[in-house]
């Protein structure tokens, strides 16, 4: 074969291989998107979102940019995202940053569900001055949630010492916050998150006395420890199934917390079927957020295991 013919055939072969590679890559991307779509739409009675806290170690270690969270959520097949203010704490009033967050979510086909708010003051504090400051600190997050298109912010009822005083303080805080948020159509939600808030009966009493419709609960499968010792061991544990039953009538969001899994993919400390059956019977059909908080698996594997268990249980109940 002459040199010119050899070069020509080599170029043609290389082009053919490149084209095949491009087609294969495109096909693989299409397959991944289809799988993600199938995961996101498994015909369940609820929708699934990803809680940003599931990647808290990765985010705090700056291994991914918080702005990439929407793409990460989409890659796991979720429909919605739940933000945590700790990862963009100084950006609540930064419109350019919020615009970018919103744009990223839209481009990835993700619905902005809610923002979880921490370290903005104690809303169950009996001290009026401190409590009012805490309430004011949350206003900017309500505005940020409205801008992003989130339906809610999650707040904490912390700071209470006397149970009755904490009840009154909490009702006052929630009433003021939900009044402020009413015009923006943002819900004020409380998660069982330690202290009195992990006592289902106490939470039910608080919400039975809050009249605003845009105020409710975010029942978390796992946060029913009322008190821990100095080594972070729980020494006062509320019955999680009793607690879920008491919180669900007021629920406007649900958090599927998971810590560890057995060889069959079941959570080792929480009966997901039992809890999700309660969720369905309550009439709730909104987003259920995956929140992996274990240490045995990598964060990504933990998210996948929690997601798959939620889908499996959801299919059984649907």
C-alpha positions, 0 to 999 in steps of 0.5 A, spaced: 500 500 500 502 506 498 504 511 503 498 516 501 493 511 501 495 508 508 495 515 511 488 516 508 485 509 510 488 511 517 485 517 518 478 514 516 479 509 521 480 514 526 474 518 524 470 512 525 472 510 531 471 517 534 464 517 531 463 510 535 466 513 541 461 519 541 455 515 539 457 510 545 458 516 550 452 519 547 448 513 548 451 512 555 449 519 557 442 518 555 441 511 559 444 515 565 438 520 564 433 515 563 435 511 569 435 517 573 428 519 570 425 512 572 428 513 579 425 520 580 418 517 577 417 510 580 409 511 581 409 512 588 404 516 593 410 521 594 415 525 591 423 524 593 428 530 594 435 530 597 437 533 603 443 537 603 445 535 609 446 528 606 453 531 603 455 535 609 462 532 610 463 533 603 461 540 603 464 542 609 471 539 606 470 543 600 470 537 595 464 540 592 461 547 591 454 548 594 452 551 587 453 544 584 448 541 589 443 541 584 447 537 579 448 532 584 441 531 586 439 530 579 445 525 578 441 521 584 435 521 580 431 526 585 426 531 583 427 536 589 432 539 593 432 541 600 438 546 602 441 547 609 443 555 610 450 553 613 453 552 606 451 559 604 450 562 611 452 569 608 448 569 602 441 570 604 441 577 601 446 576 596 441 576 590 447 574 584 448 568 588 441 566 589 440 567 582 445 562 580 442 557 585 435 558 582 438 557 575 442 551 577 436 548 580 432 550 573 437 547 568 437 540 572 430 540 573 430 540 580 424 543 584 427 548 590 423 545 596 425 548 602 431 551 606 433 548 613 435 554 618 440 553 624 444 558 628 439 564 627 437 564 635 433 560 639 425 561 638 423 557 644 427 562 649 423 565 654 427 571 654 423 576 649 428 580 647 433 574 645 427 571 642 425 577 638 432 577 635 432 570 633 425 571 630 428 577 626 434 573 624 429 568 620 426 574 616 432 574 611 431 566 610 424 567 609 425 572 603 431 567 600 426 561 600 421 566 596 426 568 591 428 561 590 421 558 589 421 554 596 415 552 599 418 553 606 423 554 611 425 549 617 426 552 623 428 549 630 424 550 637 430 551 641 432 554 648 426 552 652 428 550 659 421 550 663 416 546 658 410 551 659 414 557 658 417 554 652 410 552 649 408 559 650 415 562 647 414 557 641 407 559 639 409 566 639 415 565 635 411 561 630 405 566 630 410 572 628 414 568 623 408 565 619 405 572 619 411 575 616 411 569 611 404 569 609 404 574 603 410 570 600 406 563 601 412 560 605 411 555 610 414 555 617 416 548 619 419 545 625 423 539 625 423 534 631 431 536 633 432 535 640 430 538 646 422 539 647 421 539 640 423 531 640 417 530 644 412 528 640 406 530 645 409 537 646 410 538 639 403 536 638 400 541 643 404 547 640 401 546 633 394 545 636 395 552 638 398 555 632 392 558 628 396 560 622 395 555 616 402 556 613 405 553 619 407 546 620 411 540 622 417 536 618 417 530 622 424 526 621 424 519 622 430 519 626 431 525 631 427 523 637 433 524 642 430 529 647 437 529 651 444 526 651 450 526 655 457 529 655 459 523 650 453 525 646 449 518 648 442 519 648 439 518 655 432 520 654 429 517 647 422 518 645 418 513 642 419 514 634 413 511 632 409 515 637 412 521 635 411 520 628 404 519 629 403 525 633 407 530 628 404 527 622 397 531 622 401 537 622 406 535 616 408 539 610 414 536 609 417 529 611 425 527 612 427 520 611 433 519 616 437 513 615 444 511 619 446 504 617 443 498 613 443 491 613 445 486 608 438 486 605 438 494 604 434 495 610 435 500 615 438 497 622 434 502 627 428 504 623 422 500 620 421 504 614 415 500 612 412 502 618 414 509 618 412 510 611 405 506 612 404 512 617 406 517 612 401 514 607 395 513 612 396 521 614 394 523 607 401 526 606 403 526 599 408 531 598 416 531 598 420 526 602 427 528 603 433 523 603 437 525 609 443 520 610 447 521 616 451 515 617 458 514 618 459 506 615 458 508 608 460 513 604 455 519 603 454 517 596 453 510 598 448 512 604 444 516 599 443 511 594 441 506 600 436 510 603 433 512 596 433 505 594 429 503 601 424 508 600 423 506 593 422 499 595 417 501 601 414 506 597 412 501 591 409 496 596 405 501 599 403 504 593 
